[in-house]
């Protein structure tokens, strides 16, 4: 079984990052308008920079905006949050001015999590509730506990668990290396660079000749991979009910966080649509949930920090 969401882990960033942005001070913007502008800016930028992979998370821009806004409003309404509408509005403006490379490597200060008032160990649902800006959420849980992010060398399951500017690789937080630097299974490259022949290199463009023997050199962040024909090729995105996996020799992923259900050892299957909020789900077998809902107790559940006590 293959999941479209697995490819998004390649990005090493959260599509809803600005919706956790925070600041102190008196707010002049309304939560609704701030979240709307932040969601529109983020979705437009990710569509511009990662169109194919962005569609693997959301069918279209309208869906991206609606779901991102839902998550954003949850952040602003969370108890003990430091999130404010004004900083979200600033984040939206800063995101619009970023280049695609900036999106990967230089997050605006206005889009970073800021401190809430909950101490480490307190129950939480969102990063912005916590003094150390991190709510550790176990898979399948809607509530977690405030914690510190891991430093370089610390254990992790995702880059979101590591301190700023670190990425999670092989279960450890590590400092990414610039183009030309040495890389390995435990030493990552700074995005969007690829580890090829143990050296970080700028990714090849679609249509370029490639050889993935010692690392795929194609631009995964733009939805490309080195095909069996040794050419950098774009992933194809399929809708629910359509074939997925390896289809006619082309890697095909499912749109809108759908699940590619395969049988046995087959490399191809059929896209299963993501479950609606409140519907049954299964992260292992599908269907997955529509972001930002999480599969909690087998049901797609939207974040509710107020219930985390």
Residue pairs with C-beta under 8 A, 6 or more apart in sequence:
1 259
1 260
1 261
1 262
1 269
1 285
1 286
2 244
2 245
2 253
2 260
2 262
2 269
3 254
3 259
3 260
3 286
3 288
4 56
4 57
4 237
4 253
4 254
4 255
4 257
4 258
4 259
4 260
5 56
5 57
5 257
5 288
7 53
7 56
7 220
7 223
7 235
7 253
8 15
8 53
8 56
8 57
9 158
10 53
10 220
10 221
11 50
11 53
11 104
11 191
11 221
12 104
12 159
12 167
12 191
13 103
13 104
13 159
14 20
14 160
15 42
15 43
15 46
15 54
15 57
15 64
15 68
15 291
16 42
16 68
16 71
16 72
16 291
16 292
17 42
17 107
17 111
18 38
18 41
18 42
18 72
18 88
18 91
18 92
18 95
18 111
19 35
19 38
19 39
19 42
19 68
19 69
19 71
19 72
19 75
19 88
20 75
20 83
20 113
20 126
20 127
20 128
21 38
21 83
21 87
21 88
21 91
21 110
21 111
21 112
21 113
21 114
22 81
22 82
22 83
22 84
22 87
22 113
22 114
22 115
22 116
22 128
23 82
23 84
23 86
23 87
23 90
23 110
23 114
24 82
24 84
24 114
25 84
25 86
26 86
27 34
27 84
27 85
27 86
28 85
28 86
29 85
29 86
29 88
29 89
30 85
31 73
31 76
31 77
31 85
32 73
33 85
33 89
34 72
34 76
34 85
34 86
34 88
34 89
34 92
35 68
35 69
35 72
35 73
35 76
35 85
35 88
36 65
36 69
37 88
37 89
37 92
38 68
38 69
38 72
38 88
38 89
38 91
38 92
38 95
39 64
39 65
39 66
39 68
39 69
39 72
40 65
40 92
41 91
41 92
41 93
41 95
41 96
42 64
42 68
42 92
42 95
43 54
43 58
43 61
43 64
43 65
43 68
44 61
44 96
45 95
45 96
45 98
45 100
45 103
46 54
46 64
46 103
47 54
47 61
47 64
48 100
49 100
49 103
49 221
49 222
50 221
50 222
50 223
51 222
51 223
52 222
52 223
52 234
52 235
52 237
53 221
53 222
53 223
53 235
54 64
55 237
55 255
55 256
56 235
56 237
56 253
56 254
56 255
56 256
56 257
57 64
57 256
57 257
57 291
58 64
58 67
58 255
58 256
58 257
58 291
59 239
59 255
59 256
63 256
67 290
67 291
67 292
68 292
70 292
70 302
71 291
71 292
71 303
72 88
74 125
74 126
74 292
74 302
74 303
74 304
74 305
75 81
75 83
75 126
75 128
76 83
76 84
76 85
76 88
77 305
77 306
78 116
78 125
78 126
78 128
78 129
78 305
78 306
79 129
79 305
79 306
80 116
80 117
80 118
80 129
81 116
81 126
81 128
81 129
81 305
82 114
82 115
82 116
82 117
82 128
82 129
83 114
83 116
83 126
83 128
87 110
87 114
90 110
91 108
91 110
91 111
94 108
94 110
94 111
95 103
95 108
95 111
98 106
98 108
101 192
104 191
104 192
104 221
105 190
105 191
107 164
112 133
112 164
113 127
113 128
113 133
113 134
114 128
114 133
115 130
115 131
115 132
115 133
116 124
116 126
116 127
116 128
116 129
116 130
116 131
116 133
117 129
117 131
118 124
118 129
118 130
118 131
118 146
119 130
119 131
119 146
120 130
120 131
120 132
120 145
120 146
120 147
120 148
121 145
121 146
121 147
122 129
122 130
122 145
122 146
123 143
123 144
123 145
123 308
123 309
124 130
124 135
124 143
124 144
124 145
124 146
124 305
124 308
125 135
125 137
125 142
125 143
125 144
125 303
125 304
125 305
125 306
125 307
125 308
126 135
126 303
126 305
127 133
127 134
127 135
129 135
129 146
129 305
130 146
130 147
131 146
132 146
132 147
132 148
132 149
133 149
134 146
134 147
134 148
134 149
134 161
135 144
135 145
135 146
135 147
136 144
136 145
136 146
136 147
136 161
137 143
137 144
137 294
138 144
139 283
140 283
140 294
140 295
140 296
140 297
141 294
141 296
142 294
142 296
142 301
142 303
142 304
142 307
142 308
143 305
143 307
143 308
144 308
149 161
149 162
149 163
149 164
150 156
150 161
150 162
150 163
150 166
150 173
151 162
151 163
151 166
151 173
152 162
152 163
152 166
152 173
152 174
152 175
153 172
153 173
153 174
154 162
154 172
154 173
155 171
155 172
155 173
156 162
156 168
156 171
156 172
156 173
157 168
157 171
158 168
159 166
159 167
159 168
159 173
161 168
161 173
162 168
162 173
163 173
165 175
165 176
166 173
166 174
166 175
166 176
167 173
167 174
167 176
167 188
168 174
169 185
169 186
169 187
169 188
170 185
170 186
172 186
174 186
174 187
174 188
176 188
176 189
176 190
176 191
177 183
177 187
177 188
177 189
177 190
177 193
177 200
178 189
178 190
178 193
178 200
179 189
179 190
179 193
179 200
179 201
179 202
180 199
180 200
180 201
181 189
181 199
181 200
182 198
182 199
182 200
183 189
183 195
183 198
183 199
183 200
184 195
184 198
188 195
189 195
189 200
189 201
190 200
191 221
192 202
192 203
192 219
192 220
192 221
192 222
193 200
193 201
193 202
193 203
194 200
194 201
194 202
194 203
194 215
194 216
194 217
194 218
194 219
194 220
195 201
195 215
196 214
196 215
196 216
196 217
197 214
197 215
198 214
201 217
203 217
203 218
203 219
203 220
203 221
203 222
203 224
204 210
204 217
204 218
204 219
204 224
204 232
205 219
205 224
205 232
206 218
206 219
206 222
206 224
206 232
206 233
206 234
207 231
207 232
208 218
208 231
208 232
209 230
209 231
209 232
210 216
210 217
210 218
210 226
210 230
210 231
210 232
211 217
211 226
211 230
212 218
212 225
212 226
212 230
216 225
216 226
217 226
217 232
218 224
218 225
218 226
218 232
218 233
219 232
222 234
223 234
223 235
224 232
224 233
224 234
224 235
225 232
225 233
225 235
225 251
226 232
226 233
227 233
227 249
227 250
227 251
228 249
229 249
233 250
233 251
235 250
235 251
235 252
235 253
236 247
236 250
236 251
236 252
236 253
237 252
237 253
237 254
237 255
238 244
238 247
238 252
238 253
238 254
238 255
238 271
239 254
239 255
239 258
239 271
240 254
240 255
240 256
240 258
240 271
240 272
240 273
241 270
241 271
241 273
242 252
242 270
242 271
243 252
243 268
243 269
243 270
243 271
244 252
244 253
244 254
244 258
244 260
244 268
244 269
244 270
244 271
245 251
245 252
245 260
245 262
245 266
245 267
245 268
245 269
246 252
246 267
246 268
247 268
252 260
253 260
254 260
254 271
254 272
255 271
256 273
256 274
256 290
257 274
257 288
257 289
257 290
257 291
258 271
258 272
258 273
258 274
258 286
258 287
258 288
259 271
259 272
259 274
259 285
259 286
259 287
259 288
260 269
260 270
260 271
260 272
261 269
261 270
261 271
261 272
261 285
261 286
262 268
262 269
263 269
272 286
272 287
273 287
274 287
274 288
274 289
274 290
275 281
275 287
275 288
275 289
275 290
275 300
276 290
276 300
277 289
277 290
277 293
277 300
277 301
277 302
278 299
278 300
278 301
279 287
279 299
279 300
280 287
280 298
280 299
280 300
281 287
281 288
281 289
281 295
281 298
281 299
281 300
282 295
282 298
283 295
288 295
289 295
289 300
289 301
290 300
292 302
292 303
293 300
293 301
293 302
293 303
294 300
294 301
294 303
295 301
